[in-house]
Amino acid sequence: MLRRLLPPLRARAFTAPLAPLIGRRSTALSTTAPASPHEVLGVEPGASEAEIKAAYRKQALKSHPDHGGDPERFERVSAAFRLLTDPQERARHELLVEQRRAVRESALALAATGAAVPALELFLATAAQAADDDVAEARCGQRVLLACTASKVLQQRRLHTHTSALWRFLLERNGTTAETCNSWFAFCLRHGFTSDAMAACRHSEAAGFEQSDLMRSTLRQIRAYRKKREAEAASARTPQAE
């Protein structure tokens, strides 16, 4: 239905305006994001200079090495304070936040039109710059993963590689849900990536997610098979009565 409503779209139409942000290649799928300077100091994005200074003093006292604090934490607090109180650095940071928001919107648009690999590449290639809104990042990642693991999406090795990176991205940010876990499990099972499928099962059980009918039935079959093999092994070890 969506394909009929939307005109044909090329990945380049979305990625070209964002080329300076993405770089020449998008194969390095970094998923380690630094903490937002606002989160480090515990202030809202629109905080005043006085609020930022007050928050810095509070955090610096807690984390200063001379007071038994963590030196790395103190460095992060100091760096966040410098960034938010330097007009040029703050403007640059806000520009990156806006660019990242544009990336999320473009990745979702690509995924909606069936361009799964470009959507994943676009979202993940700039994940290291996703510093200001982990909730928005996780929600966007969830929607991209669901679109790219739908049963109508054809099997592609590149797609599995990229979707695996997105799944790890969500795991690292506690951004998985029952829906994404079940969808990722079905995708892996459908395309023969059984180790990833079973890892999704274990994650689902550990997180207490509601499992899909497919996941439950698969687990029942596996357990029944294991039970049968154990019974056969036990029978083979038992001496036969004469």
Beta strands, then each sheet from edge to edge (+ up, - down):
end
